Amino acid sequence: MAEILVLVEHDSGTVKKVTLEMLTKARDLGEPSAVFVGTGLAAAKDKLAAFGAQKVYVAEGEEYGQYLTEPTVEVLAKVVADSSPAAILTAATPFAKDVATRLAARLGTGVLADIVDLASGFVATQSVFGGSMTVKATVSKGTPVLTVKPNSFPPTEASAAAAEVAVSVSLSDAAKRAKVVERVATAKGGRPSVEEASIVVSGGRGMANGENFAIIEALADTLGAAVGASRAAVDAGWYPQQNQVGQTGKMVSPQLYIAAGISGAIQHRAGMQTSKTIVAINKDPEAPIFAIADFGVVGDLFKVVPQATDEIKKRKG
């Protein structure tokens, strides 16, 4: 079977769920091999093996975290040259999309972004034009470079060897031109990240102030969900920017997306309308969000959201 490379998304060896999703899909189309760049392989290897990585190409070292995306591009280019894969999969995250476009330019091949499904022959289903259209496309020249939206495929385990293959790359001067001078860690709570959560509960302008996001957080905690916010809520200082969902924020595709007090401007819809099920809560029956919602509640969110939270708690027993 043809080898398919999957760039590992990880945080110091903690493998992110989107990597497991890509490995799962790669098993349907060929023989998946993971490409690990950075530090923490020991923590990551068992997880990669559990989800089907036949090989793990390894470029491990602190230096890869000292610069921006070019070192990862050079590692991937070396692996592609040595292994001649059928395709390269990366996550549709800001970092990995930058890697993917630079890699495609270097290889002289095509790149497809924001894939939500992938079929035989690497026929990709994409969300395009700000999420307003869904199309099917293929790369017509060279090895396809494909960026996959998180939560597009359910991850399933299938043990494999995950044989290590060392990758030796002498980073070019060009790869070292942009250096990381400082990292500021964002405090993490007990909730999942917006990008990887299977359920996201978001609040918008209708929340009126930041304190009212407590009712969004209460519903999210009841569901084991992440908390999102519209651009209007973030710009008003009501919720942190890293939780922003939309074209200029995080692009999410969870199993369930609940939008409370969000009118549904195109900028916001672009970041969430590939969600599997969308529930909208808004007092305006003409709000654009209802046009894409699977279920809509016309009502006061300050009554509806707490009632929903209480009912879910009762049913959970």
C-alpha positions as CSV (number, residue, x, y, z in Angstrom):
1,M,0.0,0.0,0.0
2,A,1.1,3.6,-0.7
3,E,2.7,5.4,2.2
4,I,0.8,8.5,3.6
5,L,2.7,10.9,5.8
6,V,0.9,12.5,8.7
7,L,2.6,15.5,10.4
8,V,2.2,15.1,14.2
9,E,0.5,17.9,16.0
10,H,1.7,17.8,19.6
11,D,2.6,19.8,22.7
12,S,6.0,18.6,23.9
13,G,5.0,15.0,23.1
14,T,1.3,15.2,24.1
15,V,-0.4,14.2,20.8
16,K,-3.4,16.2,19.8
17,K,-6.6,14.5,18.7
18,V,-6.5,15.8,15.2
19,T,-3.3,13.7,14.6
20,L,-5.2,10.6,15.6
21,E,-8.0,11.5,13.3
22,M,-5.6,11.9,10.4
23,L,-3.9,8.6,11.1
24,T,-7.3,6.9,11.2
25,K,-8.3,8.3,7.8
26,A,-4.8,7.5,6.4
27,R,-5.4,3.8,7.2
28,D,-8.4,3.8,4.9
29,L,-6.3,5.2,2.0
30,G,-2.9,3.6,2.4
31,E,-0.2,2.9,5.0
32,P,0.2,5.8,7.5
33,S,3.5,7.0,8.7
34,A,3.9,9.8,11.3
35,V,6.4,12.6,11.1
36,F,7.4,13.8,14.5
37,V,9.3,17.1,14.8
38,G,10.4,18.6,18.1
39,T,10.7,17.1,21.6
40,G,8.8,14.5,23.6
41,L,8.8,11.5,21.3
42,A,8.9,9.1,24.2
43,A,5.5,10.4,25.4
44,A,4.1,10.4,21.9
45,K,5.2,7.1,20.4
46,D,2.8,4.7,22.1
47,K,-0.2,6.9,21.1
48,L,1.0,7.0,17.5
49,A,1.4,3.2,17.5
50,A,-2.0,2.7,18.9
51,F,-3.6,4.6,16.1
52,G,-1.9,2.9,13.2
53,A,1.4,4.6,12.5
54,Q,3.6,1.9,10.7
55,K,6.6,4.2,10.9
56,V,7.5,7.3,12.8
57,Y,10.0,9.6,11.1
58,V,11.8,11.4,13.9
59,A,13.6,14.8,13.9
60,E,13.9,15.3,17.6
61,G,15.6,18.3,19.2
62,E,15.2,21.6,21.0
63,E,16.4,23.5,17.9
64,Y,13.1,22.8,16.0
65,G,11.2,24.8,18.6
66,Q,13.6,27.8,18.4
67,Y,12.4,28.9,15.0
68,L,9.1,29.2,13.1
69,T,7.8,26.8,10.5
70,E,10.7,26.5,8.1
71,P,12.6,23.8,10.1
72,T,9.5,21.6,9.9
73,V,9.2,22.3,6.2
74,E,12.8,21.2,5.7
75,V,12.2,18.0,7.7
76,L,9.1,17.1,5.7
77,A,10.8,17.9,2.4
78,K,13.6,15.4,3.4
79,V,11.2,12.7,4.3
80,V,9.2,13.2,1.1
81,A,12.4,12.9,-1.0
82,D,13.4,9.7,0.8
83,S,10.0,8.0,0.9
84,S,8.0,9.2,-2.1
85,P,4.7,9.2,-0.3
86,A,1.3,9.2,-2.0
87,A,0.1,12.2,0.1
88,I,1.0,14.4,3.1
89,L,-1.6,15.2,5.7
90,T,-1.3,18.1,8.1
91,A,-3.9,19.6,10.5
92,A,-5.8,22.8,9.4
93,T,-4.2,24.8,12.2
94,P,-2.4,28.1,11.7
95,F,1.1,26.5,12.2
96,A,0.5,23.4,10.1
97,K,-1.3,25.3,7.3
98,D,1.8,27.5,7.1
99,V,4.0,24.4,6.9
100,A,1.7,22.9,4.2
101,T,1.7,25.9,1.9
102,R,5.5,26.3,2.1
103,L,6.1,22.6,1.6
104,A,3.8,22.5,-1.5
105,A,5.7,25.5,-3.0
106,R,9.0,23.8,-2.3
107,L,7.8,20.5,-3.9
108,G,6.1,22.2,-6.8
109,T,2.8,20.4,-6.0
110,G,-0.7,21.4,-5.0
111,V,-2.2,22.0,-1.6
112,L,-5.9,21.7,-0.5
113,A,-6.9,23.4,2.7
114,D,-9.7,22.9,5.3
115,I,-10.6,19.4,4.3
116,V,-13.6,17.9,6.0
117,D,-13.6,14.5,4.2
118,L,-11.2,12.5,2.1
119,A,-12.1,9.7,-0.3
120,S,-10.2,7.1,-2.5
121,G,-7.9,8.8,-4.9
122,F,-7.4,11.6,-2.4
123,V,-10.6,13.3,-3.5
124,A,-11.1,16.0,-0.9
125,T,-14.2,17.6,0.4
126,Q,-13.5,21.2,1.3
127,S,-15.2,24.0,3.0
128,V,-14.4,27.1,0.9
129,F,-15.3,30.8,0.5
130,G,-15.5,31.5,4.2
131,G,-17.4,28.3,4.7
132,S,-20.3,29.3,2.4
133,M,-19.7,26.4,-0.1
134,T,-18.6,22.8,0.0
135,V,-16.6,21.4,-3.0
136,K,-14.8,18.3,-4.0
137,A,-11.3,18.7,-5.4
138,T,-8.1,16.8,-6.2
139,V,-4.5,17.9,-6.6
140,S,-3.6,17.7,-10.3
141,K,0.1,17.8,-10.1
142,G,2.6,16.2,-7.8
143,T,2.2,14.7,-4.3
144,P,-1.0,16.1,-2.7
145,V,-0.5,18.2,0.5
146,L,-3.8,18.2,2.4
147,T,-4.7,20.1,5.5
148,V,-7.5,18.5,7.6
149,K,-10.0,20.3,9.8
150,P,-10.0,18.9,13.4
151,N,-13.1,16.8,14.2
152,S,-13.6,15.7,10.6
153,F,-13.0,12.0,11.2
154,P,-13.7,9.9,14.3
155,P,-10.4,8.5,15.6
156,T,-10.3,4.7,16.1
157,E,-7.4,2.6,17.4
158,A,-5.5,0.0,15.3
159,S,-2.2,-1.0,16.7
160,A,0.9,-0.8,14.5
161,A,4.7,-1.1,14.8
162,A,5.6,2.6,14.8
163,A,9.1,1.8,13.8
164,E,11.4,4.8,14.3
165,V,13.2,6.2,11.3
166,A,15.7,8.9,12.2
167,V,15.7,12.0,10.0
168,S,18.9,14.0,9.8
169,V,18.5,17.6,8.6
170,S,21.1,20.4,8.7
171,L,18.9,23.4,9.0
172,S,19.6,26.1,6.4
173,D,20.3,29.7,7.2
174,A,17.0,30.6,5.6
175,A,15.1,28.3,8.1
176,K,16.7,30.2,11.0
177,R,15.8,33.7,9.8
178,A,12.7,33.9,12.0
179,K,13.6,33.0,15.6
180,V,11.3,32.6,18.6
181,V,12.5,35.0,21.3
182,E,9.8,34.4,23.9
183,R,7.0,32.0,24.7
184,V,4.1,33.0,27.0
185,A,2.1,30.0,28.3
186,T,-1.7,30.6,28.4
187,A,-3.2,29.3,31.6
188,K,-5.4,26.2,30.9
189,G,-8.5,25.3,32.8
190,G,-10.2,21.9,32.9
191,R,-12.1,22.4,29.7
192,P,-11.0,21.0,26.3
193,S,-9.5,23.4,23.7
194,V,-11.9,25.0,21.2
195,E,-10.1,23.4,18.2
196,E,-10.3,19.8,19.4
197,A,-13.5,19.7,21.5
198,S,-16.4,17.5,20.2
199,I,-18.9,20.0,21.7
200,V,-18.5,23.8,21.7
201,V,-20.8,26.3,23.5
202,S,-20.3,29.9,22.3
203,G,-21.6,33.3,23.4
204,G,-21.9,36.5,21.4
205,R,-22.9,40.1,21.6
206,G,-26.2,39.0,23.2
207,M,-24.3,38.1,26.4
208,A,-24.2,41.9,27.2
209,N,-21.1,41.6,29.3
210,G,-18.3,39.3,30.4
211,E,-19.8,38.3,33.7
212,N,-22.7,36.7,31.9
213,F,-20.4,34.2,30.2
214,A,-20.8,32.3,33.5
215,I,-24.0,30.8,32.2
216,I,-22.2,29.7,29.0
217,E,-19.4,28.1,31.1
218,A,-22.0,26.3,33.2
219,L,-23.7,24.7,30.2
220,A,-20.3,23.8,28.7
221,D,-19.1,22.2,31.9
222,T,-22.3,20.1,32.1
223,L,-21.7,18.9,28.5
224,G,-17.9,18.5,28.9
225,A,-17.6,21.1,26.2
226,A,-15.2,24.0,25.2
227,V,-16.3,27.6,25.5
228,G,-16.2,29.8,22.4
229,A,-16.9,33.4,21.7
230,S,-17.8,35.5,18.7
231,R,-15.5,38.3,17.5
232,A,-17.9,40.9,18.9
233,A,-17.6,39.4,22.4
234,V,-13.9,39.1,22.2
235,D,-13.4,42.7,20.8
236,A,-15.6,43.9,23.7
237,G,-13.1,42.3,26.1
238,W,-15.7,39.8,27.5
239,Y,-13.8,36.7,26.7
240,P,-10.1,35.7,25.7
241,Q,-9.1,35.9,22.1
242,Q,-7.9,32.3,22.1
243,N,-11.5,31.3,22.4
244,Q,-12.7,33.3,19.4
245,V,-14.5,31.3,16.8
246,G,-14.7,32.7,13.2
247,Q,-12.8,33.5,10.1
248,T,-10.2,35.6,12.1
249,G,-10.3,33.2,15.1
250,K,-10.5,29.4,15.4
251,M,-12.0,27.3,12.7
252,V,-14.0,24.5,14.4
253,S,-16.0,21.5,13.3
254,P,-17.3,19.8,16.4
255,Q,-20.1,17.2,16.6
256,L,-22.3,19.8,18.4
257,Y,-22.1,23.6,18.3
258,I,-24.3,25.7,20.5
259,A,-24.5,29.4,19.6
260,A,-26.1,31.6,22.2
261,G,-26.7,35.3,21.5
262,I,-24.8,35.1,18.2
263,S,-26.5,36.7,15.3
264,G,-24.6,34.7,12.7
265,A,-22.5,37.2,10.7
266,I,-20.6,35.5,7.8
267,Q,-17.3,36.0,9.7
268,H,-18.6,33.8,12.5
269,R,-20.4,31.2,10.3
270,A,-17.1,30.7,8.3
271,G,-15.5,29.4,11.5
272,M,-18.2,26.9,12.6
273,Q,-20.7,26.0,9.9
274,T,-19.1,22.7,9.1
275,S,-20.1,21.5,12.6
276,K,-22.1,18.3,12.5
277,T,-25.1,19.7,14.5
278,I,-25.8,23.4,15.2
279,V,-28.1,24.7,17.8
280,A,-28.9,28.4,17.8
281,I,-30.4,30.4,20.7
282,N,-31.4,34.0,19.9
283,K,-34.3,36.3,20.6
284,D,-34.4,37.6,17.1
285,P,-36.3,35.2,14.8
286,E,-34.7,36.8,11.8
287,A,-31.1,36.2,13.0
288,P,-28.9,34.8,10.1
289,I,-27.7,32.0,12.4
290,F,-31.0,30.3,12.1
291,A,-30.4,29.8,8.4
292,I,-27.7,27.2,9.1
293,A,-29.0,25.9,12.4
294,D,-30.2,22.3,12.7
295,F,-32.2,23.3,15.8
296,G,-33.3,26.9,16.7
297,V,-34.7,28.3,19.9
298,V,-36.2,31.8,19.6
299,G,-36.0,33.1,23.2
300,D,-34.1,34.9,25.9
301,L,-30.8,33.2,26.3
302,F,-30.7,34.2,30.0
303,K,-33.7,32.0,30.5
304,V,-33.1,29.3,27.9
305,V,-29.4,28.5,28.7
306,P,-29.9,28.0,32.5
307,Q,-33.0,25.9,31.9
308,A,-31.0,23.7,29.4
309,T,-28.2,23.3,31.9
310,D,-30.6,22.3,34.7
311,E,-32.4,19.8,32.4
312,I,-29.1,18.2,31.3
313,K,-28.0,17.9,34.9
314,K,-31.2,16.1,35.8
315,R,-31.0,13.7,32.9
316,K,-27.4,12.9,33.8
317,G,-28.7,12.0,37.2
